[in-house]
Amino acid sequence: MTVTWIVLPGLAETPEEFARVVELLPGTELRVIDPWRTPVTSAVDELRTAAGVPVDAEIGLVGHSIGGLAALRWALTRPVEVVSLVLVDTSLTSETGVRWLYPGTRGDRAVRGFLRLLGRIGVPQLRGPGLRRLIVRIGSATKRDLLSKATERSRYGDASSWLLFWDELAGSWELATEVARLVAPPVDAIAPTVLLVATGGSSRFTANRWVAGQQRLADALGGSVEVLPDSAHLVHLDRPDAIAAAVRRRAT
């Protein structure tokens, strides 16, 4: 049976910026979740529906950043359907955030109210595209952005975009807590897993600690680590070839 690959992007990321990964995998059944329609922190069934995969499909997952946590939850809770797992500079299970800002708390409601206000007065429209460019400057070693100006404006300049980013971030803290519980006991069943870990660009400042955390996670999963010294956190912009190669190795 042909494996259907599903890409789960990270915080404040768009499906368009994974275009180079898609191009490097011709002939591969590859679908990228649009977090602006279905947050990657959504329940597995919602992600499955968004990807439009058949009920009996064998699935390979590529998860970047908080998308890595979502991919891990999927693989750990559905080990029969997930046959391969590529974690790309994944968030760690220790990244559980601030409890008083978790979804539904008073702090969360205050933040959401403030972000709604900013949306109403037009701040995301004015500053959103600039925020995108700042994310790329900090998070990429190559600074090579795949988004057009029109896409920048439509995505990051949308009035609700900053609220969406907050919901993703706050939801990822709960997700990290859930995945930590799943990996705490010995993991008996999980698909073959590789972790791509960025240590270049801005990532070099915390590289040793970051690689150590990723290696501990790999050990818990029985997976392997591949270090990318020429990539910062936005691996899909800096080293899309490394992601494509990891998929190809697991598709054979």
Buried (B, 14 or more C-beta within 10 A) or exposed (E): EEBBBBBBBBBBBBBBBBBBBBEBBEEBBBBBBBBBEBBBBBEBEBBBEBBEBEEEBBBBBBBBBBBBBBBBBBBBEBBEBBBBBBBBBBBBBEBBBEEEBBBEBEBBEEBBEEBEEBBEEEBBBEBBBEBBBEBBEEBBBBBEBBBEEEBBBBBBBBBEBBBBBBBBBBBBBBBBBBBBEBBEEEBEEBBBBBBBBBBBBBBBEEBEEBBEBBBBBBEBBEBEBBBBEBBBBBBBBBBBEBBBBBBEEBBE
